[in-house]
Amino acid sequence: MAWFQKQDTPDSQTPRRSKAVEGMWLKCNHCREIVYRKEVDRNNKVCPKCDYHFPISVAERIAILVDFGTFKEWEAELGPEDPLDFTDTRSYRDRLKAQQAKTGRKDALVIGEGLLNGRRIALGVFDFSFMGGSMGSVVGEKICRAVDRARTARTPFLLVTTSGGARMQEGILSLMQMAKTAASIAKLGEARVPFLSILADPTFGGVTASVAMLGDVIIAEPKALIGFAGPRVIEQTIKQQLPDEFQRAEFLLEHGMIDMIVPRKYQKETLSTLLSHF
């Protein structure tokens, strides 16, 4: 990194020391400042300089939202196929195997149930580390199965999204999940079972255009990027420069696209309060 220069020295240990020093620091994705990693970790993975919320793992997300030891996963073995026999620079089958080996899970969504301050909820959490949290057939199916269970048991459904959108390797079958999940959420609404949506950084594409924006209450984390197409694509399409902080959560709140911005450390209590009103 620019702030650290390795000195010319015959000491063979120098490269190892430099890597250790670099590992102590992070560059914030929003303010671009260098911040101390341990301070970020102590602060729920939040930048101490600008309040940007760094991405966190599925396990960390569940630990923040669900009472300790109460989460039970559903449909963990449900995995994707390769219906189009798709290949770009690599086959889709090979990509899936690599992602499954890296993450230890079958696809980009974890669903289950747990207690939130003693109240039972159904929960879905996207995993951005699995192919960018893209929504393919299995992700759509798992959302619908979680919603069906929530509707049957009359337990609130909470979905945390962080996604690049539809999964191109599944083509139209991926795009179909937008209509499928939207129809499932509509049935949940007809049954008057609450659905709360938390948009984490980033939430884009077909996920934004469908299930993520259908919550009875739509919450975003501070500084989260939320949209359909990326800003560069939009600028090239409309031939205009976009406003500062376009597609950040604060911009969306100001323009009525979301209901609340809630920092990570207050989310559990905020959700508990909202659910008590339902």
N, C-alpha and C positions, 0 to 999 in steps of 0.2 A: 504494500500500500504506500501511497505517496508520503505519509507522515513517518514512515520507517524506512531507513536505508541501510542495507546490509554493508558492513565494512569489509574491505579486502583484507583477509586474514587467513593464515594457514590453519586456523583452528577449525577442525572438522565439526565441532559442536555448534558453531555459529548458526547454520541453517535451522537446527532444531530449536535453538533459543528464539530465533526470529519468529518461527511459526507459533511458539507458545505465547509470545508477546502479542502477535496479531490476534490470537484466539481470545485475548482478554477484552477486545474492543469490537464494536459494531458500528457500521454507518447506518444512520436512520434513513429509512426509505422515503421519508417526507421532508424533514428539514436538512438532511444530508450532513448533519453534525456527527462527529465521532463520539460515541457514548460507551461507558464502562459496562461490559456485559453483565457482571454480577449485579450492578445497580438496576439494570433493565429486568433481570430475572426476579429480583426482590420486589419489583414494582408490577408484578403480573404481566411481564413482557410488554411494558409500556415505556415509550421514550420519555425520560425525565425532562427533556428540553422543550418538546413540542406537543406531548401527549399523544403522539402517533401510537397506535396499537399494533405491535408486531404480530405476524401470524403465530398461532400456537397449534399444538398437536390436538388430535381428537381426544386423547386421554386427558390432556390439560383442560380442554374445554368442558368435558364431562365433569371433571373434578371441581370446576368453578361453579357449575350450574346445579349439580345433583348432590344430595346428601350423601356423605361418605358411606361406601359399601352397599348402596341401594340400587345401583344401575345393573340391569339385566339386558344383555344384547339379544336382539331378534334377528333371525335370518342371516346369521353370520356366514353360512356356507353357500349362500346364493351367489353364483358367479357368472360372468359374461361368456358368451360364445363369440364366434367370428362369422356372422351370417352372410357377410358379403365377400368373404375370403379376401380381405382388404390388405393391400401392400403398398407402402410408399417407399421410403428408404429402408424400412424394415417391415416385416409382416406384423399385422395386428396381434396375432397369437404370441409372437415373440415379445412385443411390447407389454402385453398383459402379464406374461410370465415374469418379466423383469420387474414390473411394478408390484406384482404380488409378492415377489421375493423381497423387494425393498421395504414394503410397508407392513407385510405380514397379514394383509387382509385381501379379500377377493375383489373389492371394487371401491369406488370413491365415496361411499356413504355408509355410515354406521347408524343403525336404528335400534331402539330399545325402549325400556321403561325405567323409571326411577322415582325417587321422591325429591321434591323441591320444597324445602322447609316443611316437610311432612305431607305435602300434597302430591298425589300420584300424577305423573305426566307421561305422555309418550314423547320421545325425543328423536330427532334426526340431526346428525352432524356431518357436514361435508368434510372430506379430507383432500385439501389442495395438493398434497404431495403425491397423490395418485392421479396421474395424467391431468394435472391442473384442475382437479375436482370436476372434471367434465361429466355431463349427464348423458349416459347411454341408457340402454334398455333396462339394465339391472338397477341403476340408480332410480330411474322412474318407477320401476316395479316396487322397489323397497319403500319409496315414499308412499305409494298407494297402499301397500300392505300396512305400513305404520298408521296411516290415516284411517284405514278400515278398522284396525284394532282400537284406535282412539274413539272412533264413532260408536263402535259396539260397546265398549266399556264406559263411554261418556267421560273420558279423561282428556284434558287439554293436550293439544299437540304443539310442540315447540320445534322449530326447524332453524338451524344455524347454517347459513350458506357462505361458502367461499369457493368460487368456481369461475372458470374461464368460459363456460357455456356448454353448448351441445358437443357431443363427441363425434368428430367428423368421420372416424373410422367405421361408424355404424350408419352413416348417411341418413336417409329419411326415417329409419327406425329410431334414430336418436331424436330427430325433430318431432316425431310423434309423441314423445314423452312430455312435451310442453302441453299439448291438449289433454293427454291422459292424466297428468298430475293436476291440471286446472280443474278438470271434471271431478276428480276425487275430492279436491278441496271444496268444490261447490256443494257436494253431498254433505261434507262436514258442516258447512254453514247452514244447510237446510235442517240438519239435526241440532243446530244451535249448540255445537261444541266448539269452544274457542280455539283459534289457531294464532299463535304468536310467531313472528318471523324476526330473526336477528341477522342482519347483513354485515358480514365481516369483510375485510380487505383481502382480495378483490371479489366482487360479485358482478359477473358480466354475462352477456350473451343470452342464450335461451333460458337460463335459470332466472335471470332478472326479468325476462319477458314473460315468465309464467309464474311458477309457484312462489318464488321469493317475494313478489310484490302483491300477493293475495292475502296477506295476514290481516286479521282483525285489528291488530296493532303491529306496525312495522317499525322495528328498532334498528338503528345502525350504530356501529362503533365509531368513535371519533376518527376523522381523517380517512375513513374507508373509501376506496374507489368503488363506485357503483354505477353501472350503465349497461347499455346494450352493445354498441360498437365502441371501439376505443377512440380517444379524442383525435388522434392523427387521421383516422379514417373519416371522421365527421368533418374535420377541417378541409380535407381534400375533396369531400363531396359537396359541401356548401360554399367552398371558396371564401371562407371567413375565418378570422381568428377567434377562438373561443375565449370566454371570460376566465379570469384567474380562478383557480380552485374548482374549475368545472368538473363535475362528476364526483367531487368529494361529498361526504355525508352532509357537511354543513351547507353546501350549495343546494343539495336536494331538500334539506329541511326548510330552507328559506323559500324554496319554490313549491312546497306542498307535496313533495313526492314521498316523503317518509313522515312518521309521526313523532319520533323521539331519537335523540342521540344519548346513549347511556354508556359511560365508561365501564370497562370490564369489572372493576371492583364493586360496582353498584348494581350489576345486572341481576344477580340472584334475588336481591331484595326488591328490585323494581318489578321483576316478573311475578314475584310472590304477591305484591300489592295489586298488580293488574289482575291476576287470576282471582283474587279475593273479590274484586268488583264483578267479575263474571259469575 
